[in-house]
Protein backbone atom coordinates (compact mmCIF):
# COMPACT_ATOMS: atom_id res chain seq x y z
CA UNK A 1 0.00 0.00 0.00
CA UNK A 2 2.81 2.43 0.82
CA UNK A 3 4.49 1.60 -2.49
CA UNK A 4 1.26 2.23 -4.41
CA UNK A 5 0.99 5.70 -2.88
CA UNK A 6 4.57 6.47 -3.82
CA UNK A 7 4.05 5.33 -7.41
CA UNK A 8 0.79 7.30 -7.71
CA UNK A 9 2.70 10.46 -6.71
CA UNK A 10 5.40 9.89 -9.35
CA UNK A 11 2.97 10.60 -12.17
CA UNK A 12 2.02 9.16 -15.50
CA UNK A 13 5.55 9.37 -16.94
CA UNK A 14 6.78 6.56 -14.74
CA UNK A 15 6.82 3.04 -16.12
CA UNK A 16 5.79 1.64 -12.74
CA UNK A 17 2.73 3.92 -12.77
CA UNK A 18 1.68 2.51 -16.12
CA UNK A 19 2.01 -1.02 -14.77
CA UNK A 20 0.09 -0.20 -11.58
CA UNK A 21 -2.81 1.65 -13.20
CA UNK A 22 -2.86 0.43 -16.79
CA UNK A 23 -5.13 -2.14 -18.35
CA UNK A 24 -3.66 -5.52 -19.09
CA UNK A 25 -3.23 -6.61 -22.67
CA UNK A 26 -4.35 -9.91 -24.10
CA UNK A 27 -7.10 -12.38 -23.39
CA UNK A 28 -9.04 -12.63 -20.16
CA UNK A 29 -8.19 -15.87 -18.35
CA UNK A 30 -10.79 -18.58 -18.18
CA UNK A 31 -12.98 -18.17 -15.14
CA UNK A 32 -13.34 -14.42 -14.82
CA UNK A 33 -11.82 -11.00 -14.92
CA UNK A 34 -8.18 -10.28 -14.31
CA UNK A 35 -7.71 -8.38 -11.06
CA UNK A 36 -5.29 -5.48 -11.08
CA UNK A 37 -3.51 -3.85 -8.16
CA UNK A 38 -5.62 -0.71 -8.54
CA UNK A 39 -8.77 -2.82 -8.23
CA UNK A 40 -7.55 -4.15 -4.89
CA UNK A 41 -6.91 -0.62 -3.64
CA UNK A 42 -10.42 0.45 -4.71
CA UNK A 43 -11.84 -2.54 -2.82
CA UNK A 44 -9.86 -1.55 0.29
CA UNK A 45 -11.20 2.02 0.05
CA UNK A 46 -14.74 0.64 -0.12
CA UNK A 47 -14.18 -1.64 2.88
CA UNK A 48 -12.82 1.21 5.00
CA UNK A 49 -15.73 3.43 3.92
CA UNK A 50 -13.83 6.08 1.97
CA UNK A 51 -15.42 7.22 -1.28
CA UNK A 52 -12.58 8.95 -3.12
CA UNK A 53 -10.28 8.30 -6.06
CA UNK A 54 -7.20 6.54 -4.70
CA UNK A 55 -4.78 8.36 -7.02
CA UNK A 56 -6.05 11.74 -5.81
CA UNK A 57 -5.90 10.49 -2.23
CA UNK A 58 -2.27 9.41 -2.65
CA UNK A 59 -1.24 12.96 -3.59
CA UNK A 60 -1.78 14.00 0.05
CA UNK A 61 0.74 11.99 2.06
CA UNK A 62 -0.95 12.49 5.43
CA UNK A 63 -4.35 11.29 4.18
CA UNK A 64 -2.72 8.37 2.34
CA UNK A 65 -0.87 7.37 5.51
CA UNK A 66 -4.14 7.48 7.48
CA UNK A 67 -5.76 5.27 4.81
CA UNK A 68 -2.89 2.75 4.93
CA UNK A 69 -3.11 2.56 8.72
CA UNK A 70 -6.90 2.05 8.55
CA UNK A 71 -6.51 -0.76 6.02
CA UNK A 72 -3.79 -2.44 8.05
CA UNK A 73 -5.98 -2.34 11.17
CA UNK A 74 -8.82 -3.83 9.13
CA UNK A 75 -6.57 -6.69 7.98
CA UNK A 76 -5.30 -7.44 11.51
CA UNK A 77 -8.76 -7.74 13.05
C-alpha positions as CSV (number, residue, x, y, z in Angstrom):
1,X,0.0,0.0,0.0
2,X,2.8,2.4,0.8
3,X,4.5,1.6,-2.5
4,X,1.3,2.2,-4.4
5,X,1.0,5.7,-2.9
6,X,4.6,6.5,-3.8
7,X,4.0,5.3,-7.4
8,X,0.8,7.3,-7.7
9,X,2.7,10.5,-6.7
10,X,5.4,9.9,-9.4
11,X,3.0,10.6,-12.2
12,X,2.0,9.2,-15.5
13,X,5.6,9.4,-16.9
14,X,6.8,6.6,-14.7
15,X,6.8,3.0,-16.1
16,X,5.8,1.6,-12.7
17,X,2.7,3.9,-12.8
18,X,1.7,2.5,-16.1
19,X,2.0,-1.0,-14.8
20,X,0.1,-0.2,-11.6
21,X,-2.8,1.7,-13.2
22,X,-2.9,0.4,-16.8
23,X,-5.1,-2.1,-18.3
24,X,-3.7,-5.5,-19.1
25,X,-3.2,-6.6,-22.7
26,X,-4.4,-9.9,-24.1
27,X,-7.1,-12.4,-23.4
28,X,-9.0,-12.6,-20.2
29,X,-8.2,-15.9,-18.3
30,X,-10.8,-18.6,-18.2
31,X,-13.0,-18.2,-15.1
32,X,-13.3,-14.4,-14.8
33,X,-11.8,-11.0,-14.9
34,X,-8.2,-10.3,-14.3
35,X,-7.7,-8.4,-11.1
36,X,-5.3,-5.5,-11.1
37,X,-3.5,-3.8,-8.2
38,X,-5.6,-0.7,-8.5
39,X,-8.8,-2.8,-8.2
40,X,-7.6,-4.2,-4.9
41,X,-6.9,-0.6,-3.6
42,X,-10.4,0.4,-4.7
43,X,-11.8,-2.5,-2.8
44,X,-9.9,-1.5,0.3
45,X,-11.2,2.0,0.0
46,X,-14.7,0.6,-0.1
47,X,-14.2,-1.6,2.9
48,X,-12.8,1.2,5.0
49,X,-15.7,3.4,3.9
50,X,-13.8,6.1,2.0
51,X,-15.4,7.2,-1.3
52,X,-12.6,8.9,-3.1
53,X,-10.3,8.3,-6.1
54,X,-7.2,6.5,-4.7
55,X,-4.8,8.4,-7.0
56,X,-6.0,11.7,-5.8
57,X,-5.9,10.5,-2.2
58,X,-2.3,9.4,-2.6
59,X,-1.2,13.0,-3.6
60,X,-1.8,14.0,0.0
61,X,0.7,12.0,2.1
62,X,-0.9,12.5,5.4
63,X,-4.3,11.3,4.2
64,X,-2.7,8.4,2.3
65,X,-0.9,7.4,5.5
66,X,-4.1,7.5,7.5
67,X,-5.8,5.3,4.8
68,X,-2.9,2.8,4.9
69,X,-3.1,2.6,8.7
70,X,-6.9,2.1,8.5
71,X,-6.5,-0.8,6.0
72,X,-3.8,-2.4,8.1
73,X,-6.0,-2.3,11.2
74,X,-8.8,-3.8,9.1
75,X,-6.6,-6.7,8.0
76,X,-5.3,-7.4,11.5
77,X,-8.8,-7.7,13.0
